[in-house]
């Protein structure tokens, strides 16, 4: 173990020694890096004298990127930066070793570029890959440490690209389309919808062996926007695999993302960014009595805005929607009160079962209505995901609660019938799975409320059969 730690220490020390700071330019800005998705574009094979061209190439990509659905709707969620890293020589390596074309497909060359971008990776000519991943991580960590997605732009006119950890593309005439396709892999974890080979085949949001329309991963989209269950090919292993669409960007350049892939991209955005950018007040000491105090949330809105807000006071829906709520002191109960706003994205691009609980953002103000002293207002914000499965159930209900609250945080779960009568309560742990046996209850529809302390943070319906 000591030897391993010593080797690891020397490895990271070597990276630190190579760490350099480069000029960073902002080419698209929505807000603070801490709260937005940060895309970083790195140049490979651009010499110092070509960095102005690199910026132009990067801007050309961004201008197209934010016209592609669903990125066009969620452009307000993104920042885009470029890091001006010069290479000693222009271009990308081409060893001429590919077996899928007649080499040389273009001039064989060895290029002293910074990130080691090369064609012919895995003997596939168009597979353009930056080999110096350590340098990429180092440059990102030392220049834009809060990055979410990196793109490598290789200064070569020949067709090529790759996905993986980093999306990589050349300057071929179709390079922007290639980059966006590769971001489907790198950003959203999508599979190719052409058959890329047995090595890449596997169950995914847009690839499956399931052929039952009631069970397939994209069952909620079957019959909409030409989504179906389409066989990849006709023989061998490929014949076992199916895709959701015949003309998706993950299959062919120039096509839009299909509905299934768009949903996956939006869900990735939801996982990375809360729609709540800011809220007011964060904390306040005041005498409310019969005075009115305003509460509000600043939301990061898609275009068009599909966010829906619900305000609750002490667990009761107020009927107020939108970003502002005015509270009169006469509405408060003695002691501790809770005002909460819950924000959900209701976009038609999403057809995820239980989405209102999987990606629910909230802000909660605790209001200590103490008649003997100054009232205290404290606020907290968090995202929470509540999953109940299977549903319908026959005996055991599984509950998984995931939030950015501390691991081990306890939630209270209450089961009630259609009349509102409480039948059972138990606890569940944050970022863990809890199983509860419900075979004692008759068939029917029941409600489940989830509480963080006294605050209701979610509710769902379940069916016991």
N, C-alpha and C positions, 0 to 999 in steps of 0.2 A: 504493500500500500504506500509506503514512504517513497519507493522508487516511482510509482505511478504519479504521485503528487508532485514529485520533483520534475518528472518529464512534462506534466501538464503545466507546471509553473514556468518552465523554460519555454514551452510552446507559446504560452500567452505573452511571455516577456518578449519573445521574438516578434510577435505581432505588434506589441506595443512599440518596439523599437522602429518598426516599419511605419507606424501610424503617422499620417500626415494630415494637416489641415489644408483644404483647398477652398477656393472661392465658391460660395453657394449663392445661386440666384433663385429667386422666387418667380415662377412663371404663371402660377394660378393660386390665388389665396382666398380662403373662406373664413379662417379664424385661427385661434391659437392651436399650435401643434398638439397640445395635450388633449384637445377635445375633437379633433378632426382627423380624417384619414389622410395620411401623408404618403404620397407617391414620390419616389425619388428616381430620376433618370440619370444614369451614369454613361459617359462616353467610353468607347473602347476603339483604339486605332485612330483617334483624332490627335494630331500634333498640336502643340501650343498655338501655332498660327491658324489652326482650323477650329478652335473652340467657339469662335463667333458663328461659324457654320453649324456647329453642334447645337448651339442655342436655337438657331433658326429651325433645324431639323426637329428638335424637341417641341418647339412651339407649334410646328405643323402637326405633330402627332396630337398634342393637347386640343387643338382647334377641332380636329375630327373626333377625337375620343368623346368629348362632351356633347356630340350630336347623336351618339349611338345609344339606343334604349337598352337597359334602363339607366345608364350613366348620365344621360341628359337630364333625367328627372331628379337625380340625386347629386348633381354637380356641387350644390351648396355644402355637401358633406366632405369635400376634398380640398386638399392643398397639393400643389405639384412643385417640386424643387428640382433643380439640376445642380450637380457637383462637377466643377470644371477640372477634370483629371486629365492631364495631357499624356499621350503616349510618345515613345521615341520615334515610332514609325507609323505610317498610315496603313489602315486595312485590317484584315483578319487572316489568320493562317489558313492555308489550304494544302494539306499534305498529299492530296491526290490518292487517298487510300479507299475511297468509297467503293462498295461493291454493287450498289443499286443503280449506277450510271456507268457510262463508258468514260473513264478518266483519260486525260484531264478534262473535267467538265468546264473548268476555266483554269487560268494560269496557276500552276503549282508555286506556292511561295511560303516562306517562313517570315513572319512579321513580329517585330519587337513591340507588341502592344501591351498595355498595362494589365488588363484582366485576362489575357490569354485566350481571347475568342478565336475559335477554330471551326472550320467546316469539317465534314466527314466523321463526326463523332459517331461511335458505334458503327462505323463503316457506312453511314447514311449521309449522302452528300449534303442534303439540305439542312441536316441537323447541326445548327450553329450554336455552339456552347462556350461560355466563358469558363476556362479551366481553373483560374486563380480565385476560387471561392473565398479563401482566407483573406485576400486583398479586398474583395468586395465587402465582406463583413467588417473589416477594419475601417475602410473608407466610410461606410455607413455609420458605424459606431462613433467615429471621431468627427463627423460632419453633420449628420442628420440622425441622431440617435433614436428619435421617436418615429422612425420610418415604419410604415406598414407594408409597403410593397415597393420593390426595386425593379427597374427596367434597365436592361443593358442595350444600348444602341451602338451597333458595330458599324464602323465607317467603311462599308464595302457595298458595291452596287449589286452584288449577286444575291439571288433568292436564298433565304434561309431564316431559321429561327428555332426557338425551343421554349418549353415551359419550365416546370420544376419550381425550385425555390424562387428563381428570378426569371422574369419574362425577357427573352432576348430576341432581337430582330435586326436585320440589315437595313440598307437604304434602297433596296429594290423598289420598283414602282408600286409594288403591293405591300411594302413594308408596314404601313400603318395598319392595314387589315391584318397582317401577320401578327403585329404587336397586340392588337385587341384580342385576336384569337388566343394568343399565348397567355394573355391576362385571364382569359377564361379558365385556363389551367392553374396559373400561379395564384390568382386572387380568389377565385371562387371554387377551386378544386374540381372543375368540370373534366369529364372525359372527352376524348375525341368522338365525334359521331360518324366519322369514317372508321374503318377497322384498322387501327394502327399496329396490330400484331398481338399475338398471344400474350406477350410480356405485359402489355398495357391493359389487358382485359380484366375487369373486376366489377363487382357491384358498386354502383355509384348513383348519384342523384339523376344522372341522364344515361345510365347504362345498366342493364339488368338481364337476367335469364327468365324472369317472371313474365308470363304471357296472359295471366288472368287480369282482365280490366278492373276487377274489384280489389285486387291486391297489389298491382304494379305500383312502383314508387310514385309515379305521376298520375295516379288514378283520378285525382281531382281535376286534371286538365284534359282527360280523354274526351275527344269530340269537339274541343275548342281550339281555334286557331290551327287546325290541321294536326293537332297532337294525337298520336295513336301509338301503336306498338309495332315497330318496323324492324324486320330482321336485318342484321348487319350484312350478311352475305349468304351464300347458298351451300357451302360445304365446309367440312373441317370444323375447327373450334369456333370460327366466326359465326357459323350457323346457329350456335346456341345463344348468341347475344343479340339484344334488341336495343333500339334507340327510340326517342320519343318523336322525332321529326325527320322529314326527308330533306329539308333545306335550311338547316341551322348554321350559324356562323361556326359552330364547332365541327361542322362537316365540310363547309365550302366557304371560301372567302367571298365577300360581297353580299352575303345573305345576312339578315338580322339574327340576333339570338332568338331561339325559340322560347315559348312561354315557360317551359320547364327550366331552361338555363337562366332566363331573366329572373325568375323567382329565386334561384340559388344565389345569384349575384346580390339581389336585394337583401336576402337573409344574411349574407356575409357582411353587408353594410350595417345591418341592424346589430350584428354581433360586435362590430368594432366601435360603433358610435351610438351614444344615447341621443335622442332628438332634443333632450333638454340641455340647452347651452348654458343657461343661467337662470337663477330664480331670486325673487326678492319678497320679503326680507330674509336674510340669512340668519340673523339673530337680532333681537330687539327687546329692550326693557321699556315698558310704557304703562300708563294707566288707561285701560280701554273704557271701562264702564259703558256708557252709551255712545261712545265715539266709534267712528268707522275707520278701519284700517284696510288698505289695499294690498292684495297678494297677487303676484304675477309670475309667469314663466316665460322666458325667451326661448322659442323653439327654432330648431334648424328645420326649415320647411322644404319638403320636396316641391318640385314644380310639375304639375299643379299640386297644391297643398292637399295631402291626403291624411294628415294627422288629425286625430279626434281626441278631445280632452273631456274628462269627466271629473267634476269636483265633488268630494264627499266631506261632510262635517260630522264627526263622531260616528262614522260608518253609514250615514244616511246620504243617499244621492240628493244633491241640492237642485238639480235641473240646470245648473250653470255649465256651459261649455265655453271653449275658447281659452285665452291665455290669462285672463284677469278674473279676480274674485274679490268682491267687497264684503267685508265681514263687520257686522255691528256687534258691539260688546254685549248687547241684550240677548244675542243668540247663543251666548256661551253658557255652559253648565258650570256650576261651582267646581273648582279643582282642575284636573288635567283634561284638556280638550285636544282633539286631533283634526286638523284640516289637511286633506290630501287631494292632489290632482294626479290622475292616471292618464298617460298618453300612449296611444296606440296608432300605428300606421295602418290605415284601412285601404291601402292601395289595391286596385283590381289586379295588380301584377302578382299578388300573393294569394294562394289558395292552400294554406297550411292549416291542417286540423289543429284547433286550439291555439291559433296564433295570438289571440288576445291575452293568453297567459304565458306563452313562450317568450315573447318580446314585449314586455310591459314595463314602461318607464314611469317612475313616480317621484313626486316630491311631497314630503310630509312635514307639516309644521306642528310642533307640540306647543300648545298655548296653556300656560299655567294660570288659570283665572283665580288668583288669590285676592280676596277682598280686603285682606289686612295689609297688603304690601303691593309693590309694583308688579304688574303682570309681566311674565317672561315668555318670549316667543323664540323657539329654536327650530331650525329647519335641517332636514337631511334629505338626500336624494340617492336613489339607487335603482338599478335595473334588476328585475326578478323574472325567473322562468319557473313555471309550475307545470309539471307533467304528471298526469294521472293515466295509468294504463294497467291492463287493457281496459277498454271502455267500448261496449258493455263488458261487465265482469260476471263471473259465476261464483267466485269465492274470495280470492285474494286481490286486493287493490295495491298497486305499487305507486308510490309518490316520490318524485324527485324534485327537489327545490334547489335551484341554482341562482345565486345572487352575488353581488360584490360586497356583501356583508362578511364579517369574519367567519372563517370556517369553524364549524361547531355551534354556530348560532342556532338556538332552538325556536321553532315555530309551533304554534298550536293549530291543530286541525280539528274542525267541528263538522260532524255529519248531521244533516237535518232532513226531515221529510218534506213533502210538498205543502204542508200546512205551516211550516216554519218551526216545528217542534224539534229541539235538539235531541239527538239520539245517542251520540257517542262523541268523545273527544280523546285525542291522543297527540303525541308530539312527533315532530319530524326535524331532522338536522340539516342545516344548510350544506349544500354541495355533497349530499349523500342520498342514498335510496332507503326508503322506509316501506315495509310491507305490513299491511293490516288485513286480518281475516274478517270478512263481512258476510259469511255464509249464514249468520243468524237472522239476517233481514230478508223480508219477503221481496219478491220481484217487483220492480217499479223504478220510478225516477226519484233520485235523491240529490240534494245539494251538498256541496263541500265548501266551507269557508276556511281560509288560511289567514292566521293572525301572527303578526310580529308584535309580541306584547299585547297591548289592547287595540292595536291598529290592524284593521282588515287589509291585507295586501293582495288578496285574490279570491275569486269564487268560481266554481265550475259545477256543471251538472254531470252526474254519472247515472248509468243504467245498470241495475242489478237484474240478472236474468235467471 
